[in-house]
C-alpha cells in the first residue's frame, strides 16, 4: 500500500468498493438485480484510492471492484475481488442468475468469462493511467 487509510463500512452485510467503470457497474447491477442489501463506497482510481492500505487488504492487486461479504460462508466475512469472481460468488450465494440446466449453465459461463477477458480492456485506461 502507498498510504495508510481504512475503508468506510456501512450497516449492510455486503460492502462494495468500486467506481462507475464498466467492471464496477457489472457488480452494482448484479447486487441490485439480486435485491442484496449492500453499501457502495467510491474508490476514486484517479486519486489512487485503490492503493490505500484498506483497499489493498481486500484486493492485493489494487483493482476495482472489490467486495466484503460479512455474511459469507459459515457466517464469516469473506473478501472477494475481480468482477467475474464477484459475479459468480453472488449468483451462487443467492441461487439466481445462473441456469440450473447444464447446457444453459455452460452458455452462461461462456459469457461470464468472455466479459472477464474483454471488459478489462475498457478499464485498463483508468488502472494504468
Backbone atoms as SQL, in Angstrom:
CREATE TABLE atoms (id INTEGER PRIMARY KEY, chain TEXT, resi INTEGER, resn TEXT, atom TEXT, x REAL, y REAL, z REAL);
INSERT INTO atoms VALUES
  (1, 'A', 1, 'UNK', 'N', 0.840, -1.180, 0.000),
  (2, 'A', 1, 'UNK', 'CA', 0.000, 0.000, 0.000),
  (3, 'A', 1, 'UNK', 'C', 0.886, 1.246, 0.000),
  (4, 'A', 2, 'UNK', 'N', 0.395, 2.251, -0.671),
  (5, 'A', 2, 'UNK', 'CA', 1.155, 3.503, -0.740),
  (6, 'A', 2, 'UNK', 'C', 0.833, 4.431, 0.415),
  (7, 'A', 3, 'UNK', 'N', -0.404, 4.353, 0.920),
  (8, 'A', 3, 'UNK', 'CA', -0.815, 5.195, 2.045),
  (9, 'A', 3, 'UNK', 'C', -1.660, 4.371, 3.010),
  (10, 'A', 4, 'UNK', 'N', -1.665, 4.787, 4.263),
  (11, 'A', 4, 'UNK', 'CA', -2.468, 4.126, 5.288),
  (12, 'A', 4, 'UNK', 'C', -3.831, 4.811, 5.362),
  (13, 'A', 5, 'UNK', 'N', -4.892, 4.050, 5.121),
  (14, 'A', 5, 'UNK', 'CA', -6.243, 4.580, 5.267),
  (15, 'A', 5, 'UNK', 'C', -7.220, 3.425, 5.313),
  (16, 'A', 6, 'UNK', 'N', -8.059, 3.411, 6.325),
  (17, 'A', 6, 'UNK', 'CA', -9.088, 2.384, 6.427),
  (18, 'A', 6, 'UNK', 'C', -10.236, 2.709, 5.489),
  (19, 'A', 7, 'UNK', 'N', -10.921, 1.672, 5.071),
  (20, 'A', 7, 'UNK', 'CA', -12.094, 1.855, 4.218),
  (21, 'A', 7, 'UNK', 'C', -13.322, 2.135, 5.070),
  (22, 'A', 8, 'UNK', 'N', -14.276, 2.887, 4.527),
  (23, 'A', 8, 'UNK', 'CA', -15.531, 3.080, 5.261),
  (24, 'A', 8, 'UNK', 'C', -16.316, 1.783, 5.318),
  (25, 'A', 9, 'UNK', 'N', -17.166, 1.673, 6.309),
  (26, 'A', 9, 'UNK', 'CA', -18.013, 0.489, 6.466),
  (27, 'A', 9, 'UNK', 'C', -19.424, 0.956, 6.793),
  (28, 'A', 10, 'UNK', 'N', -20.398, 0.281, 6.210),
  (29, 'A', 10, 'UNK', 'CA', -21.793, 0.610, 6.449),
  (30, 'A', 10, 'UNK', 'C', -22.480, -0.449, 7.288),
  (31, 'A', 11, 'UNK', 'N', -23.804, -0.401, 7.306),
  (32, 'A', 11, 'UNK', 'CA', -24.601, -1.287, 8.148),
  (33, 'A', 11, 'UNK', 'C', -25.003, -2.603, 7.480),
  (34, 'A', 12, 'UNK', 'N', -24.899, -2.678, 6.158),
  (35, 'A', 12, 'UNK', 'CA', -25.350, -3.866, 5.449),
  (36, 'A', 12, 'UNK', 'C', -24.265, -4.938, 5.403),
  (37, 'A', 13, 'UNK', 'N', -24.671, -6.193, 5.184),
  (38, 'A', 13, 'UNK', 'CA', -23.691, -7.286, 5.160),
  (39, 'A', 13, 'UNK', 'C', -22.630, -7.126, 4.064),
  (40, 'A', 14, 'UNK', 'N', -23.041, -6.645, 2.911),
  (41, 'A', 14, 'UNK', 'CA', -22.119, -6.540, 1.781),
  (42, 'A', 14, 'UNK', 'C', -21.614, -5.105, 1.665),
  (43, 'A', 15, 'UNK', 'N', -20.293, -4.997, 1.557),
  (44, 'A', 15, 'UNK', 'CA', -19.627, -3.714, 1.357),
  (45, 'A', 15, 'UNK', 'C', -18.935, -3.762, -0.001),
  (46, 'A', 16, 'UNK', 'N', -19.375, -2.904, -0.917),
  (47, 'A', 16, 'UNK', 'CA', -18.804, -2.854, -2.257),
  (48, 'A', 16, 'UNK', 'C', -17.918, -1.626, -2.367),
  (49, 'A', 17, 'UNK', 'N', -16.713, -1.838, -2.860),
  (50, 'A', 17, 'UNK', 'CA', -15.753, -0.755, -3.063),
  (51, 'A', 17, 'UNK', 'C', -15.444, -0.704, -4.545),
  (52, 'A', 18, 'UNK', 'N', -15.874, 0.387, -5.200),
  (53, 'A', 18, 'UNK', 'CA', -15.799, 0.404, -6.641),
  (54, 'A', 18, 'UNK', 'C', -15.907, 1.828, -7.169),
  (55, 'A', 19, 'UNK', 'N', -16.115, 1.913, -8.463),
  (56, 'A', 19, 'UNK', 'CA', -16.291, 3.176, -9.163),
  (57, 'A', 19, 'UNK', 'C', -17.165, 2.880, -10.377),
  (58, 'A', 20, 'UNK', 'N', -17.699, 3.890, -11.005),
  (59, 'A', 20, 'UNK', 'CA', -18.614, 3.707, -12.127),
  (60, 'A', 20, 'UNK', 'C', -17.946, 3.330, -13.432),
  (61, 'A', 21, 'UNK', 'N', -16.958, 2.458, -13.388),
  (62, 'A', 21, 'UNK', 'CA', -16.317, 1.948, -14.600),
  (63, 'A', 21, 'UNK', 'C', -17.130, 0.754, -15.115),
  (64, 'A', 22, 'UNK', 'N', -16.839, 0.258, -16.300),
  (65, 'A', 22, 'UNK', 'CA', -17.577, -0.923, -16.769),
  (66, 'A', 22, 'UNK', 'C', -17.531, -2.099, -15.785),
  (67, 'A', 23, 'UNK', 'N', -16.360, -2.415, -15.242),
  (68, 'A', 23, 'UNK', 'CA', -16.265, -3.526, -14.295),
  (69, 'A', 23, 'UNK', 'C', -17.004, -3.212, -13.001),
  (70, 'A', 24, 'UNK', 'N', -16.924, -1.986, -12.542),
  (71, 'A', 24, 'UNK', 'CA', -17.623, -1.607, -11.330),
  (72, 'A', 24, 'UNK', 'C', -19.137, -1.667, -11.487),
  (73, 'A', 25, 'UNK', 'N', -19.614, -1.272, -12.645),
  (74, 'A', 25, 'UNK', 'CA', -21.056, -1.270, -12.882),
  (75, 'A', 25, 'UNK', 'C', -21.638, -2.676, -12.923),
  (76, 'A', 26, 'UNK', 'N', -20.895, -3.634, -13.440),
  (77, 'A', 26, 'UNK', 'CA', -21.390, -5.020, -13.513),
  (78, 'A', 26, 'UNK', 'C', -21.813, -5.528, -12.146),
  (79, 'A', 27, 'UNK', 'N', -20.967, -5.310, -11.163),
  (80, 'A', 27, 'UNK', 'CA', -21.249, -5.810, -9.818),
  (81, 'A', 27, 'UNK', 'C', -22.421, -5.051, -9.200),
  (82, 'A', 28, 'UNK', 'N', -22.461, -3.751, -9.377),
  (83, 'A', 28, 'UNK', 'CA', -23.577, -2.958, -8.837),
  (84, 'A', 28, 'UNK', 'C', -24.908, -3.411, -9.415),
  (85, 'A', 29, 'UNK', 'N', -24.926, -3.660, -10.716),
  (86, 'A', 29, 'UNK', 'CA', -26.154, -4.127, -11.375),
  (87, 'A', 29, 'UNK', 'C', -26.570, -5.483, -10.811),
  (88, 'A', 30, 'UNK', 'N', -25.626, -6.399, -10.653),
  (89, 'A', 30, 'UNK', 'CA', -25.953, -7.718, -10.108),
  (90, 'A', 30, 'UNK', 'C', -26.518, -7.600, -8.695),
  (91, 'A', 31, 'UNK', 'N', -25.913, -6.771, -7.864),
  (92, 'A', 31, 'UNK', 'CA', -26.404, -6.605, -6.491),
  (93, 'A', 31, 'UNK', 'C', -27.835, -6.081, -6.468),
  (94, 'A', 32, 'UNK', 'N', -28.130, -5.134, -7.338),
  (95, 'A', 32, 'UNK', 'CA', -29.494, -4.588, -7.404),
  (96, 'A', 32, 'UNK', 'C', -30.459, -5.653, -7.915),
  (97, 'A', 33, 'UNK', 'N', -30.076, -6.365, -8.972),
  (98, 'A', 33, 'UNK', 'CA', -30.940, -7.413, -9.522),
  (99, 'A', 33, 'UNK', 'C', -31.217, -8.514, -8.499),
  (100, 'A', 34, 'UNK', 'N', -30.236, -8.799, -7.664),
  (101, 'A', 34, 'UNK', 'CA', -30.398, -9.838, -6.641),
  (102, 'A', 34, 'UNK', 'C', -31.100, -9.322, -5.390),
  (103, 'A', 35, 'UNK', 'N', -31.407, -8.034, -5.382),
  (104, 'A', 35, 'UNK', 'CA', -32.041, -7.380, -4.229),
  (105, 'A', 35, 'UNK', 'C', -31.220, -7.587, -2.960),
  (106, 'A', 36, 'UNK', 'N', -29.900, -7.549, -3.128),
  (107, 'A', 36, 'UNK', 'CA', -28.988, -7.717, -1.996),
  (108, 'A', 36, 'UNK', 'C', -28.926, -6.428, -1.189),
  (109, 'A', 37, 'UNK', 'N', -28.708, -6.578, 0.094),
  (110, 'A', 37, 'UNK', 'CA', -28.515, -5.417, 0.962),
  (111, 'A', 37, 'UNK', 'C', -27.025, -5.116, 0.986),
  (112, 'A', 38, 'UNK', 'N', -26.667, -3.929, 0.495),
  (113, 'A', 38, 'UNK', 'CA', -25.246, -3.599, 0.398),
  (114, 'A', 38, 'UNK', 'C', -25.030, -2.096, 0.553),
  (115, 'A', 39, 'UNK', 'N', -23.817, -1.764, 0.920),
  (116, 'A', 39, 'UNK', 'CA', -23.358, -0.379, 0.938),
  (117, 'A', 39, 'UNK', 'C', -22.307, -0.246, -0.154),
  (118, 'A', 40, 'UNK', 'N', -22.399, 0.804, -0.935),
  (119, 'A', 40, 'UNK', 'CA', -21.442, 1.045, -2.012),
  (120, 'A', 40, 'UNK', 'C', -20.567, 2.240, -1.648),
  (121, 'A', 41, 'UNK', 'N', -19.283, 2.063, -1.830),
  (122, 'A', 41, 'UNK', 'CA', -18.310, 3.100, -1.495),
  (123, 'A', 41, 'UNK', 'C', -17.451, 3.412, -2.713),
  (124, 'A', 42, 'UNK', 'N', -17.269, 4.700, -2.948),
  (125, 'A', 42, 'UNK', 'CA', -16.481, 5.166, -4.090),
  (126, 'A', 42, 'UNK', 'C', -14.989, 4.949, -3.828),
  (127, 'A', 43, 'UNK', 'N', -14.353, 4.289, -4.778),
  (128, 'A', 43, 'UNK', 'CA', -12.900, 4.170, -4.802),
  (129, 'A', 43, 'UNK', 'C', -12.463, 4.936, -6.038),
  (130, 'A', 44, 'UNK', 'N', -11.965, 6.137, -5.826),
  (131, 'A', 44, 'UNK', 'CA', -11.586, 7.003, -6.940),
  (132, 'A', 44, 'UNK', 'C', -10.193, 6.622, -7.425),
  (133, 'A', 45, 'UNK', 'N', -10.156, 5.900, -8.540),
  (134, 'A', 45, 'UNK', 'CA', -8.873, 5.418, -9.045),
  (135, 'A', 45, 'UNK', 'C', -8.014, 6.566, -9.581),
  (136, 'A', 46, 'UNK', 'N', -8.613, 7.686, -9.910),
  (137, 'A', 46, 'UNK', 'CA', -7.834, 8.839, -10.366),
  (138, 'A', 46, 'UNK', 'C', -7.111, 9.520, -9.195),
  (139, 'A', 47, 'UNK', 'N', -7.613, 9.293, -7.994),
  (140, 'A', 47, 'UNK', 'CA', -6.958, 9.830, -6.792),
  (141, 'A', 47, 'UNK', 'C', -6.163, 8.750, -6.058),
  (142, 'A', 48, 'UNK', 'N', -6.003, 7.594, -6.712),
  (143, 'A', 48, 'UNK', 'CA', -5.219, 6.466, -6.213),
  (144, 'A', 48, 'UNK', 'C', -5.761, 5.852, -4.918),
  (145, 'A', 49, 'UNK', 'N', -7.091, 5.910, -4.731),
  (146, 'A', 49, 'UNK', 'CA', -7.712, 5.268, -3.567),
  (147, 'A', 49, 'UNK', 'C', -7.464, 3.761, -3.540),
  (148, 'A', 50, 'UNK', 'N', -7.255, 3.162, -4.717),
  (149, 'A', 50, 'UNK', 'CA', -7.051, 1.714, -4.801),
  (150, 'A', 50, 'UNK', 'C', -5.709, 1.277, -4.223),
  (151, 'A', 51, 'UNK', 'N', -4.859, 2.225, -3.921),
  (152, 'A', 51, 'UNK', 'CA', -3.547, 1.906, -3.361),
  (153, 'A', 51, 'UNK', 'C', -3.473, 2.138, -1.855),
  (154, 'A', 52, 'UNK', 'N', -4.607, 2.443, -1.223),
  (155, 'A', 52, 'UNK', 'CA', -4.599, 2.648, 0.225),
  (156, 'A', 52, 'UNK', 'C', -4.571, 1.296, 0.942),
  (157, 'A', 53, 'UNK', 'N', -4.102, 1.311, 2.169),
  (158, 'A', 53, 'UNK', 'CA', -3.947, 0.060, 2.925),
  (159, 'A', 53, 'UNK', 'C', -5.263, -0.692, 3.082),
  (160, 'A', 54, 'UNK', 'N', -6.355, 0.028, 3.324),
  (161, 'A', 54, 'UNK', 'CA', -7.646, -0.638, 3.493),
  (162, 'A', 54, 'UNK', 'C', -8.092, -1.362, 2.244),
  (163, 'A', 55, 'UNK', 'N', -7.880, -0.746, 1.084),
  (164, 'A', 55, 'UNK', 'CA', -8.286, -1.385, -0.163),
  (165, 'A', 55, 'UNK', 'C', -7.363, -2.554, -0.509),
  (166, 'A', 56, 'UNK', 'N', -6.071, -2.362, -0.355),
  (167, 'A', 56, 'UNK', 'CA', -5.105, -3.423, -0.672),
  (168, 'A', 56, 'UNK', 'C', -5.324, -4.647, 0.221),
  (169, 'A', 57, 'UNK', 'N', -5.840, -4.435, 1.417),
  (170, 'A', 57, 'UNK', 'CA', -6.146, -5.561, 2.302),
  (171, 'A', 57, 'UNK', 'C', -7.231, -6.452, 1.694),
  (172, 'A', 58, 'UNK', 'N', -8.147, -5.862, 0.956),
  (173, 'A', 58, 'UNK', 'CA', -9.212, -6.631, 0.300),
  (174, 'A', 58, 'UNK', 'C', -8.738, -7.161, -1.048),
  (175, 'A', 59, 'UNK', 'N', -8.062, -6.320, -1.809),
  (176, 'A', 59, 'UNK', 'CA', -7.595, -6.724, -3.132),
  (177, 'A', 59, 'UNK', 'C', -6.118, -6.360, -3.301),
  (178, 'A', 60, 'UNK', 'N', -5.238, -7.331, -3.131),
  (179, 'A', 60, 'UNK', 'CA', -3.802, -7.065, -3.212),
  (180, 'A', 60, 'UNK', 'C', -3.326, -6.543, -4.570),
  (181, 'A', 61, 'UNK', 'N', -4.110, -6.757, -5.652),
  (182, 'A', 61, 'UNK', 'CA', -3.669, -6.235, -6.944),
  (183, 'A', 61, 'UNK', 'C', -4.220, -4.846, -7.247),
  (184, 'A', 62, 'UNK', 'N', -4.892, -4.237, -6.264),
  (185, 'A', 62, 'UNK', 'CA', -5.290, -2.822, -6.318),
  (186, 'A', 62, 'UNK', 'C', -6.176, -2.465, -7.511),
  (187, 'A', 63, 'UNK', 'N', -7.124, -3.339, -7.831),
  (188, 'A', 63, 'UNK', 'CA', -8.059, -3.034, -8.912),
  (189, 'A', 63, 'UNK', 'C', -9.480, -3.077, -8.371),
  (190, 'A', 64, 'UNK', 'N', -10.337, -2.233, -8.937),
  (191, 'A', 64, 'UNK', 'CA', -11.754, -2.275, -8.584),
  (192, 'A', 64, 'UNK', 'C', -12.450, -3.214, -9.557),
  (193, 'A', 65, 'UNK', 'N', -13.571, -3.780, -9.153),
  (194, 'A', 65, 'UNK', 'CA', -14.239, -3.702, -7.863),
  (195, 'A', 65, 'UNK', 'C', -13.661, -4.702, -6.858),
  (196, 'A', 66, 'UNK', 'N', -13.958, -4.436, -5.610),
  (197, 'A', 66, 'UNK', 'CA', -13.644, -5.365, -4.531),
  (198, 'A', 66, 'UNK', 'C', -14.824, -5.332, -3.564),
  (199, 'A', 67, 'UNK', 'N', -15.015, -6.424, -2.849),
  (200, 'A', 67, 'UNK', 'CA', -16.201, -6.533, -2.013),
  (201, 'A', 67, 'UNK', 'C', -15.886, -7.354, -0.768),
  (202, 'A', 68, 'UNK', 'N', -16.560, -7.022, 0.318),
  (203, 'A', 68, 'UNK', 'CA', -16.514, -7.832, 1.525),
  (204, 'A', 68, 'UNK', 'C', -17.944, -8.259, 1.822),
  (205, 'A', 69, 'UNK', 'N', -18.147, -9.550, 1.999),
  (206, 'A', 69, 'UNK', 'CA', -19.446, -10.063, 2.437),
  (207, 'A', 69, 'UNK', 'C', -19.272, -10.496, 3.883),
  (208, 'A', 70, 'UNK', 'N', -19.811, -9.713, 4.795),
  (209, 'A', 70, 'UNK', 'CA', -19.691, -10.015, 6.227),
  (210, 'A', 70, 'UNK', 'C', -20.558, -11.184, 6.651),
  (211, 'A', 71, 'UNK', 'N', -21.413, -11.645, 5.739),
  (212, 'A', 71, 'UNK', 'CA', -22.238, -12.830, 5.986),
  (213, 'A', 71, 'UNK', 'C', -21.872, -13.892, 4.944),
  (214, 'A', 72, 'UNK', 'N', -20.591, -14.175, 4.851),
  (215, 'A', 72, 'UNK', 'CA', -20.088, -15.145, 3.879),
  (216, 'A', 72, 'UNK', 'C', -20.320, -16.571, 4.328),
  (217, 'A', 73, 'UNK', 'N', -19.599, -17.508, 3.737),
  (218, 'A', 73, 'UNK', 'CA', -19.746, -18.923, 4.107),
  (219, 'A', 73, 'UNK', 'C', -19.566, -19.127, 5.615),
  (220, 'A', 74, 'UNK', 'N', -20.441, -19.922, 6.184),
  (221, 'A', 74, 'UNK', 'CA', -20.442, -20.186, 7.630),
  (222, 'A', 74, 'UNK', 'C', -20.618, -18.915, 8.449),
  (223, 'A', 75, 'UNK', 'N', -21.194, -17.869, 7.845),
  (224, 'A', 75, 'UNK', 'CA', -21.453, -16.618, 8.554),
  (225, 'A', 75, 'UNK', 'C', -20.220, -15.781, 8.806),
  (226, 'A', 76, 'UNK', 'N', -19.101, -16.129, 8.159),
  (227, 'A', 76, 'UNK', 'CA', -17.851, -15.409, 8.378),
  (228, 'A', 76, 'UNK', 'C', -17.589, -14.435, 7.221),
  (229, 'A', 77, 'UNK', 'N', -16.928, -13.320, 7.502),
  (230, 'A', 77, 'UNK', 'CA', -16.597, -12.377, 6.425),
  (231, 'A', 77, 'UNK', 'C', -15.690, -13.010, 5.377),
  (232, 'A', 78, 'UNK', 'N', -15.915, -12.615, 4.137),
  (233, 'A', 78, 'UNK', 'CA', -15.080, -13.090, 3.033),
  (234, 'A', 78, 'UNK', 'C', -14.788, -11.903, 2.118),
  (235, 'A', 79, 'UNK', 'N', -13.559, -11.834, 1.640),
  (236, 'A', 79, 'UNK', 'CA', -13.125, -10.788, 0.716),
  (237, 'A', 79, 'UNK', 'C', -13.145, -11.361, -0.690),
  (238, 'A', 80, 'UNK', 'N', -13.727, -10.623, -1.620),
  (239, 'A', 80, 'UNK', 'CA', -13.825, -11.085, -2.994),
  (240, 'A', 80, 'UNK', 'C', -13.390, -9.948, -3.913),
  (241, 'A', 81, 'UNK', 'N', -12.566, -10.267, -4.904),
  (242, 'A', 81, 'UNK', 'CA', -12.178, -9.253, -5.880),
  (243, 'A', 81, 'UNK', 'C', -12.175, -9.859, -7.271),
  (244, 'A', 82, 'UNK', 'N', -12.089, -9.012, -8.264),
  (245, 'A', 82, 'UNK', 'CA', -12.238, -9.328, -9.687),
  (246, 'A', 82, 'UNK', 'C', -13.725, -9.468, -10.006),
  (247, 'A', 83, 'UNK', 'N', -14.177, -8.733, -11.004),
  (248, 'A', 83, 'UNK', 'CA', -15.609, -8.674, -11.310),
  (249, 'A', 83, 'UNK', 'C', -16.207, -10.051, -11.584),
  (250, 'A', 84, 'UNK', 'N', -15.526, -10.889, -12.347),
  (251, 'A', 84, 'UNK', 'CA', -16.059, -12.221, -12.645),
  (252, 'A', 84, 'UNK', 'C', -16.209, -13.075, -11.400),
  (253, 'A', 85, 'UNK', 'N', -15.231, -13.014, -10.530),
  (254, 'A', 85, 'UNK', 'CA', -15.286, -13.773, -9.288),
  (255, 'A', 85, 'UNK', 'C', -16.427, -13.286, -8.400),
  (256, 'A', 86, 'UNK', 'N', -16.595, -11.975, -8.325),
  (257, 'A', 86, 'UNK', 'CA', -17.682, -11.407, -7.524),
  (258, 'A', 86, 'UNK', 'C', -19.031, -11.816, -8.104),
  (259, 'A', 87, 'UNK', 'N', -19.188, -11.716, -9.423),
  (260, 'A', 87, 'UNK', 'CA', -20.457, -12.077, -10.056),
  (261, 'A', 87, 'UNK', 'C', -20.802, -13.543, -9.821),
  (262, 'A', 88, 'UNK', 'N', -19.830, -14.420, -9.972),
  (263, 'A', 88, 'UNK', 'CA', -20.058, -15.845, -9.748),
  (264, 'A', 88, 'UNK', 'C', -20.404, -16.108, -8.282),
  (265, 'A', 89, 'UNK', 'N', -19.674, -15.501, -7.375),
  (266, 'A', 89, 'UNK', 'CA', -19.948, -15.650, -5.939),
  (267, 'A', 89, 'UNK', 'C', -21.378, -15.225, -5.614),
  (268, 'A', 90, 'UNK', 'N', -21.783, -14.050, -6.100),
  (269, 'A', 90, 'UNK', 'CA', -23.126, -13.547, -5.798),
  (270, 'A', 90, 'UNK', 'C', -24.212, -14.447, -6.390),
  (271, 'A', 91, 'UNK', 'N', -24.019, -14.881, -7.639),
  (272, 'A', 91, 'UNK', 'CA', -25.015, -15.748, -8.276),
  (273, 'A', 91, 'UNK', 'C', -25.179, -17.046, -7.496),
  (274, 'A', 92, 'UNK', 'N', -24.069, -17.618, -7.045),
  (275, 'A', 92, 'UNK', 'CA', -24.145, -18.858, -6.269),
  (276, 'A', 92, 'UNK', 'C', -24.727, -18.621, -4.886),
  (277, 'A', 93, 'UNK', 'N', -24.361, -17.524, -4.248),
  (278, 'A', 93, 'UNK', 'CA', -24.871, -17.225, -2.906),
  (279, 'A', 93, 'UNK', 'C', -26.398, -17.064, -2.916),
  (280, 'A', 94, 'UNK', 'N', -26.910, -16.342, -3.917),
  (281, 'A', 94, 'UNK', 'CA', -28.340, -16.062, -3.973),
  (282, 'A', 94, 'UNK', 'C', -29.123, -17.095, -4.786),
  (283, 'A', 95, 'UNK', 'N', -28.437, -18.017, -5.437),
  (284, 'A', 95, 'UNK', 'CA', -29.118, -19.047, -6.211),
  (285, 'A', 95, 'UNK', 'C', -29.887, -18.501, -7.391),
  (286, 'A', 96, 'UNK', 'N', -29.390, -17.425, -7.984),
  (287, 'A', 96, 'UNK', 'CA', -30.047, -16.791, -9.126),
  (288, 'A', 96, 'UNK', 'C', -29.000, -16.445, -10.175),
  (289, 'A', 97, 'UNK', 'N', -29.469, -16.119, -11.360),
  (290, 'A', 97, 'UNK', 'CA', -28.668, -15.633, -12.487),
  (291, 'A', 97, 'UNK', 'C', -27.903, -16.730, -13.231),
  (292, 'A', 98, 'UNK', 'N', -27.687, -17.889, -12.638),
  (293, 'A', 98, 'UNK', 'CA', -27.029, -18.999, -13.328),
  (294, 'A', 98, 'UNK', 'C', -28.066, -20.099, -13.531),
  (295, 'A', 99, 'UNK', 'N', -28.294, -20.505, -14.796),
  (296, 'A', 99, 'UNK', 'CA', -29.278, -21.562, -15.053),
  (297, 'A', 99, 'UNK', 'C', -28.884, -22.884, -14.399),
  (298, 'A', 100, 'UNK', 'N', -29.879, -23.661, -14.050),
  (299, 'A', 100, 'UNK', 'CA', -29.640, -24.995, -13.471),
  (300, 'A', 100, 'UNK', 'C', -29.339, -26.019, -14.561),
  (301, 'A', 101, 'UNK', 'N', -29.965, -25.844, -15.726),
  (302, 'A', 101, 'UNK', 'CA', -29.745, -26.748, -16.854),
  (303, 'A', 101, 'UNK', 'C', -28.266, -26.707, -17.251),
  (304, 'A', 102, 'UNK', 'N', -27.589, -27.875, -17.328),
  (305, 'A', 102, 'UNK', 'CA', -26.146, -27.889, -17.602),
  (306, 'A', 102, 'UNK', 'C', -25.735, -27.188, -18.898),
  (307, 'A', 103, 'UNK', 'N', -26.483, -27.375, -19.970),
  (308, 'A', 103, 'UNK', 'CA', -26.127, -26.744, -21.242),
  (309, 'A', 103, 'UNK', 'C', -26.275, -25.223, -21.153),
  (310, 'A', 104, 'UNK', 'N', -27.348, -24.768, -20.515),
  (311, 'A', 104, 'UNK', 'CA', -27.554, -23.322, -20.361),
  (312, 'A', 104, 'UNK', 'C', -26.531, -22.722, -19.400),
  (313, 'A', 105, 'UNK', 'N', -26.152, -23.502, -18.398),
  (314, 'A', 105, 'UNK', 'CA', -25.128, -23.033, -17.457),
  (315, 'A', 105, 'UNK', 'C', -23.798, -22.832, -18.183),
  (316, 'A', 106, 'UNK', 'N', -23.436, -23.760, -19.060),
  (317, 'A', 106, 'UNK', 'CA', -22.198, -23.624, -19.830),
  (318, 'A', 106, 'UNK', 'C', -22.248, -22.358, -20.682),
  (319, 'A', 107, 'UNK', 'N', -23.377, -22.115, -21.331),
  (320, 'A', 107, 'UNK', 'CA', -23.507, -20.907, -22.141),
  (321, 'A', 107, 'UNK', 'C', -23.357, -19.658, -21.271),
  (322, 'A', 108, 'UNK', 'N', -23.965, -19.678, -20.104),
  (323, 'A', 108, 'UNK', 'CA', -23.854, -18.564, -19.165),
  (324, 'A', 108, 'UNK', 'C', -22.393, -18.347, -18.762),
  (325, 'A', 109, 'UNK', 'N', -21.689, -19.429, -18.455),
  (326, 'A', 109, 'UNK', 'CA', -20.277, -19.329, -18.065),
  (327, 'A', 109, 'UNK', 'C', -19.422, -18.823, -19.228),
  (328, 'A', 110, 'UNK', 'N', -19.771, -19.230, -20.467),
  (329, 'A', 110, 'UNK', 'CA', -19.055, -18.712, -21.638),
  (330, 'A', 110, 'UNK', 'C', -19.097, -17.189, -21.662),
  (331, 'A', 111, 'UNK', 'N', -20.304, -16.640, -21.449),
  (332, 'A', 111, 'UNK', 'CA', -20.452, -15.190, -21.485),
  (333, 'A', 111, 'UNK', 'C', -19.831, -14.520, -20.263),
  (334, 'A', 112, 'UNK', 'N', -19.911, -15.163, -19.112),
  (335, 'A', 112, 'UNK', 'CA', -19.281, -14.600, -17.912),
  (336, 'A', 112, 'UNK', 'C', -17.778, -14.466, -18.136),
  (337, 'A', 113, 'UNK', 'N', -17.157, -15.524, -18.622),
  (338, 'A', 113, 'UNK', 'CA', -15.712, -15.476, -18.802),
  (339, 'A', 113, 'UNK', 'C', -15.304, -14.655, -20.020),
  (340, 'A', 114, 'UNK', 'N', -16.196, -14.494, -20.994),
  (341, 'A', 114, 'UNK', 'CA', -15.928, -13.560, -22.094),
  (342, 'A', 114, 'UNK', 'C', -15.781, -12.156, -21.532),
  (343, 'A', 115, 'UNK', 'N', -16.709, -11.769, -20.662),
  (344, 'A', 115, 'UNK', 'CA', -16.640, -10.411, -20.111),
  (345, 'A', 115, 'UNK', 'C', -15.430, -10.239, -19.209),
  (346, 'A', 116, 'UNK', 'N', -14.970, -11.313, -18.594),
  (347, 'A', 116, 'UNK', 'CA', -13.768, -11.228, -17.768),
  (348, 'A', 116, 'UNK', 'C', -12.570, -10.876, -18.652),
  (349, 'A', 117, 'UNK', 'N', -12.526, -11.440, -19.858),
  (350, 'A', 117, 'UNK', 'CA', -11.407, -11.164, -20.759),
  (351, 'A', 117, 'UNK', 'C', -11.544, -9.858, -21.515),
  (352, 'A', 118, 'UNK', 'N', -12.757, -9.528, -21.945),
  (353, 'A', 118, 'UNK', 'CA', -12.956, -8.338, -22.777),
  (354, 'A', 118, 'UNK', 'C', -13.136, -7.060, -21.959),
  (355, 'A', 119, 'UNK', 'N', -13.810, -7.156, -20.833),
  (356, 'A', 119, 'UNK', 'CA', -14.116, -5.974, -20.030),
  (357, 'A', 119, 'UNK', 'C', -12.910, -5.173, -19.577),
  (358, 'A', 120, 'UNK', 'N', -11.864, -5.843, -19.132),
  (359, 'A', 120, 'UNK', 'CA', -10.710, -5.087, -18.626),
  (360, 'A', 120, 'UNK', 'C', -10.044, -4.174, -19.651),
  (361, 'A', 121, 'UNK', 'N', -10.150, -4.508, -20.927),
  (362, 'A', 121, 'UNK', 'CA', -9.531, -3.630, -21.914),
  (363, 'A', 121, 'UNK', 'C', -10.128, -2.232, -21.851),
  (364, 'A', 122, 'UNK', 'N', -11.403, -2.146, -21.530),
  (365, 'A', 122, 'UNK', 'CA', -12.034, -0.834, -21.395),
  (366, 'A', 122, 'UNK', 'C', -11.605, -0.140, -20.111),
  (367, 'A', 123, 'UNK', 'N', -11.322, -0.917, -19.087),
  (368, 'A', 123, 'UNK', 'CA', -10.974, -0.341, -17.803),
  (369, 'A', 123, 'UNK', 'C', -9.497, -0.118, -17.578),
  (370, 'A', 124, 'UNK', 'N', -8.646, -0.649, -18.459),
  (371, 'A', 124, 'UNK', 'CA', -7.210, -0.517, -18.255),
  (372, 'A', 124, 'UNK', 'C', -6.731, 0.920, -18.304),
  (373, 'A', 125, 'UNK', 'N', -7.409, 1.743, -19.051),
  (374, 'A', 125, 'UNK', 'CA', -7.012, 3.140, -19.111),
  (375, 'A', 125, 'UNK', 'C', -6.997, 3.743, -17.705),
  (376, 'A', 126, 'UNK', 'N', -8.078, 3.504, -16.964),
  (377, 'A', 126, 'UNK', 'CA', -8.163, 4.046, -15.615),
  (378, 'A', 126, 'UNK', 'C', -7.162, 3.428, -14.651),
  (379, 'A', 127, 'UNK', 'N', -6.893, 2.138, -14.821),
  (380, 'A', 127, 'UNK', 'CA', -5.968, 1.465, -13.900),
  (381, 'A', 127, 'UNK', 'C', -4.516, 1.863, -14.146),
  (382, 'A', 128, 'UNK', 'N', -4.126, 1.966, -15.405),
  (383, 'A', 128, 'UNK', 'CA', -2.722, 2.222, -15.723),
  (384, 'A', 128, 'UNK', 'C', -2.414, 3.678, -16.046),
  (385, 'A', 129, 'UNK', 'N', -3.447, 4.519, -16.064),
  (386, 'A', 129, 'UNK', 'CA', -3.257, 5.928, -16.408),
  (387, 'A', 129, 'UNK', 'C', -2.351, 6.615, -15.413);
